Amino acid sequence: MKNENQKSSMENLYGIRDKRNHYHPYKKVGYPPVFIWPVKPLSALAWIVSIPGYFMPWNLFYMATGLIAWYLFSPQLEDYTYITFNLLIIVYARNSILVMIYYGLFHLRLFLKKTQGITFKFNPRWPDMKSKIFLFGNQTYDNIFLTFISGVSIWTLFEVFILSLAANGYLNLVSPTVQPIYFGAMIFLIHLWRDFHFYVIHRLIHWLPLYKIAHYVHHKNTNPGPWSGLAMHPVEHLMYFSCALLFILLPFHPAFVVLTLVHAGLSPAPGHAGFERLVASKGKVGFDLDSYAHYLHHKYFECNYADGILPLDRWFGTFNDGSKTSHKKMQERFRKKRFIKRPETKNTYSKPFIK
């Protein structure tokens, strides 16, 4: 009881719960001081090297994981010359292990052991275990099945396809020793490219025909958990992992492809965790999961399409920072569009999609 009271008191320092027991952070969704006018170079630089910032805690982890995955746990580039079943199995197994460990740790801590209960959990309910809208009637089983059968498979195919083109001499390769500045700059900028690509693709799959074909599968997770991150229709997976196709157009190193796909494959886990913050041992707050913006997207459907550094939602009028003012603006925007049926029920209606 004492431990639960400590967690409740801790939660009250960062947010409140409404009448339905849904958690709302005091901190509103925002963007770093980078793409603003007038420019603030010192603030931007401070953010890049601070914690949290551009590198820490997430980007540095994905960068390191991607580089380690290529240099230590991938076949040599010449092995991609011929696409064989053994090659596909090796790359698929590596990607599956990364996903299993990373997503599994979030799920184990927050949803199986329930280490912090519902402290900092946006929606107090746990994932559906008896629902006809999910495969096997279970939200988590549905999400895991889609992640490995479709998600990791398509991730693997993109990687093998692009590196096979490189191994056969069809693409322009660079060397980290011959072109170190270009190599470092590309590694540094991959997150920005992923942010831009995700926004464009995300807006596109909210177009009603594509939503009905594919994206509705992901949005069945109105109360997401970590495994919801890659729970998508194969058509959406094809579009989502197409971020790696950038390197067909630019000089690149194989590590760029692996890092980009690792970033795309792993980053959805904390963003879909359903919790604002982690509680560390001894009842101390760990760190912000930066998941509130995307949770609002799953809750309201037509806001916060991007989930990163570029203020694209603010520029294109789809930003929701979680405040009452922002919510009113969103509702006003919804009133100007027609309503359509929500995919997960027959009698309720969602916010409209892009026409």
CORMORA-V417259 format. One line per field, one symbol per residue. ss: DSSP state (2 for helix, 1 for strand, 0 for the rest). phi: phi as a letter, one per 30 degrees, with the letter a starting at -180 (. if undefined). burial: I if it has 24 or more other ideal C-beta (glycine too) atoms within 12 Angstrom, else O. A space follows every 10 residues. Layout:
ss=???
phi=???
burial=???
This chain:
ss=0222222222 2222111000 0011100000 0000000000 2222222220 1000010222 2222222222 2220002222 0000222222 2222222222 2222222222 2200000000 1000000000 0000222022 2222222222 2222222222 2222222000 0010000002 2222222222 2222222222 2222201222 2222222220 0000022200 0002222222 2222222220 0102222222 2222220222 2000101110 2220111100 0222222222 0000000000 0222200000 0002222222 2222200001 1000000011 00010
phi=.ddddddddd dddcabcddc iddbdddddb bddccbbddb eddddddecd bdadcccddd dddddddddd dcbbddeddd ecdcdddddd dddddddede dddddddddc ccdhechcdi ddcddcedcb bddceiibdd deddeddddc ddddeddddd dddddddcid bccccdddbd ddedddedce dddddddddd dddddddeed dddbdedddd ddbdbeddec dbdeddeddd ddeddeddcc eacedddddd ddeddcdddd dcdibdbccd diicddaddh cdeddddddc icahddaacd dddddcicdb cjdddddddd ddddddbdcb dddcbcccbc ddcdd
burial=OOOOOOIIOI IOOIIOOOOO OIIIIOOOII IIOIOOOOOO OOOOOOIIOO OIOIOOOIIO IIIOIIIOII OOOIIOIOOI OOIOOOIIOI IIOIIIOIII OIIIOIIOII IOOOIIIIII IIIOOOIIOO OOOIOOOOII IIIIOIIIII IIIIIIIIII IIIIIIIOOO IOIIOOOOOO OOIOOIIOII IIIIIIIIIO IIIIIIOIOI IOOIIIIIII IIIIIIIIII IIIIIIIIII IIIIIIIOOI OIIIIIIIII IIIIIIIIII IIIIIIIIIO OOOOIIOIII IIIIIIIIII IIIIIIIIII IIIIOOOIII IIOOOIOOOI OOIIOOOOOO OIIIOOOOOI IIIIO
